[in-house]
């Protein structure tokens, strides 16, 4: 069975705040496996890739996201007019 680490274990290993580990995961620098809605694990092979710098680069991640056919939020082209204060 392969060894896995929790985000807290990774934070302790690198002497960083756990928020930093979550940032690495969200940005794609560190790969994590989602077990449940609130439970993630990081495989040792992903830690090794992270240390080598082989992890997915943020630019590539952004490029991949931009190529997906996701509906985009649309804004009204005409913004609501500002009300002017009446002088009394």
DONU-830751 format. One record per residue (C-alpha): residue number from 1; x, y, z; residue in three letters. Coordinates in pm, whole numbers. Example, Ala and Ser with C-alpha at 12.3 -4.5 7.8 and 13.67 -1.06 7.14 Angstrom:
1, 1230, -450, 780, ala
2, 1367, -106, 714, ser
//
This chain:
1, 0, 0, 0, unk
2, 139, 338, -97, unk
3, 195, 602, 167, unk
4, -20, 913, 158, unk
5, 1, 1238, 349, unk
6, -263, 1477, 471, unk
7, -234, 1847, 386, unk
8, -137, 1900, 752, unk
9, 147, 1645, 715, unk
10, 272, 1829, 406, unk
11, 259, 2163, 589, unk
12, 468, 2019, 873, unk
13, 712, 1857, 629, unk
14, 787, 2189, 455, unk
15, 741, 2406, 765, unk
16, 470, 2616, 603, unk
17, 118, 2715, 698, unk
18, -157, 2473, 592, unk
19, -311, 2757, 389, unk
20, 4, 2748, 174, unk
21, -48, 2379, 106, unk
22, -410, 2447, 3, unk
23, -285, 2723, -227, unk
24, -40, 2480, -389, unk
25, -322, 2230, -441, unk
26, -564, 2488, -588, unk
27, -299, 2629, -821, unk
28, -199, 2285, -949, unk
29, 156, 2293, -810, unk
30, 75, 2000, -583, unk
31, -157, 1717, -682, unk
32, -400, 1588, -421, unk
33, -657, 1311, -424, unk
34, -1002, 1401, -298, unk
35, -1146, 1128, -77, unk
36, -1458, 1303, 46, unk
37, -1592, 1655, 29, unk
38, -1355, 1768, 303, unk
39, -1083, 1505, 296, unk
40, -775, 1514, 71, unk
41, -457, 1309, 58, unk
42, -129, 1365, -121, unk
43, 55, 1062, -258, unk
44, 429, 1031, -198, unk
45, 487, 1018, -575, unk
46, 312, 1356, -604, unk
47, 534, 1495, -326, unk
48, 840, 1372, -518, unk
49, 712, 1533, -840, unk
50, 648, 1856, -648, unk
51, 1005, 1852, -514, unk
52, 1145, 1793, -865, unk
53, 931, 2071, -1004, unk
54, 744, 1829, -1232, unk
55, 402, 1941, -1114, unk
56, 153, 2111, -1341, unk
57, 245, 2472, -1405, unk
58, -11, 2742, -1335, unk
59, 13, 2881, -1691, unk
60, -77, 2541, -1833, unk
61, -362, 2509, -1585, unk
62, -503, 2847, -1692, unk
63, -467, 2751, -2058, unk
64, -654, 2425, -2002, unk
65, -933, 2604, -1817, unk
66, -973, 2865, -2089, unk
67, -1016, 2594, -2354, unk
68, -1309, 2429, -2177, unk
69, -1656, 2505, -2305, unk
70, -1794, 2641, -1982, unk
71, -2078, 2888, -1973, unk
72, -1948, 3229, -1887, unk
73, -2117, 3474, -1660, unk
74, -2257, 3757, -1862, unk
75, -2294, 4111, -1750, unk
76, -2549, 4348, -1875, unk
77, -2389, 4573, -2133, unk
78, -2564, 4875, -1989, unk
79, -2490, 4936, -1628, unk
80, -2767, 5087, -1420, unk
81, -2761, 5463, -1439, unk
82, -2633, 5642, -1134, unk
83, -2881, 5852, -952, unk
84, -2793, 6210, -914, unk
85, -2875, 6376, -590, unk
86, -3141, 6636, -633, unk
87, -3056, 6981, -509, unk
88, -3322, 7117, -278, unk
//
